[in-house]
Amino acid sequence: MKNQTILLVAALGILAWYFTENAAYALAITISVSLLGGMVTVQKAFLNPESETLSTWLVSLVASACAVISVGKYDWTLLAYPLYLLTLYTAIVTAMMFGRMRKLALAKA
């Protein structure tokens, strides 16, 4: 996805927030745009796990878990982004681990 497209979608989120006075629309659009890049990263982490630094993603995963815990109340709007990040980072770490196992299995074959 081109940078201009991402900026346009982000601007649409801001406009939706402005006209509806509901930040949840901007949040949903932000998560959607981020997910597009996240899916590519998960795929890359599986196919080429050595191109990613596992420790960085593990620290990010722990940080996002702490963010979920630190939300003071049970509110989906407040929890949405930290839960999204926790899910994304878990997927990246899992993809890296399975990608490493796959490469080991192929090397032994």
N, C-alpha and C positions, 0 to 999 in steps of 0.2 A: 504494500500500500504506500502510495506516495505521501511525502510530508505535507503537501498542500491539502490532500484529502483528509488526512488526520486533523490538521488545523481547522478545516472546514467543519468536520464532525464535532470537534471540541467547541467551536464557536456556536454550533447549533445547540449544544448542551447548555452553554451560557445563556443563549437567547431563551431557551425553554425555561431555564431557571428564572430569568428576568421576568418573563411574561406570566408565568404561572406562580411565581413566588414559592416554588417548591424545589428545594435543592436535590431531591431524590432523582429528578430527571437528569440533571447534570451528572450526578453520581453514576447513574445507569449508563449514560453515554461514555463517561470516562472509563468505567470498568470494561465496557464493550470494546473500546478502542485499544485499551491495554491488553485485552484478551487476544486480539489479533496478533500482536507481537509475542505474547506469551506462548501461543500455540506453536509458533515457529521455533521458539527457544526450546520447548519440550521436544519437538521433533529433532532438532539439532543435537540436543543433549543425549538423545537415544542413539542417533546415527553416528555421532562423533563425540563421545563422552569426554575424551581427553582435551577437547577444545574449551571445556568449561572447568572452572575451579570449584571443586566440590565443597571446600571449606567456606567459600563465599556464599554459596547457596544454602549451606547448613546454618550459617549465622543469620542469613536473611529469614530462613524458616523459623528459627528460634525467636527472632525479633518480631515476626508477624504473630507468632503464638503469644508472645508477651503483650502485643498490641490488643489482641482479642481479649485476653484476660484483664487488661487495664481499662477496658470500656466499663464504665461504672454501672450501667444498667442494661437490661435486656431490651435493646432497641435495634431492629433490623437496619435502620438507616445508619446508625452509628457502627454497627457490626459489619455491614456489607463490604466495605473496602478491606479491613483487616482479614476477614474471612476469605475474601477473594485472593488476597496475597498469600495467606496460609495455604490455600488450595493450590495456587499456581506454584509456589515454591516446593510444596510436597510433590507435585507432578514432575517438576524439573529434577529434583533429587532422585525420585523413583526412576525416571527415565534414564538418568545417568547410571544408576546402579544396574538396571536391566541391560543398558547398552554395554557396560563393562563386562557383565556376565556373558552377553552374546558374543562379544569379541574374544573372550577367553575360550568359549566353546568352539568358535570357529578356528581359533589357533590350534586347539587340541585335535581338531578333526583332520 
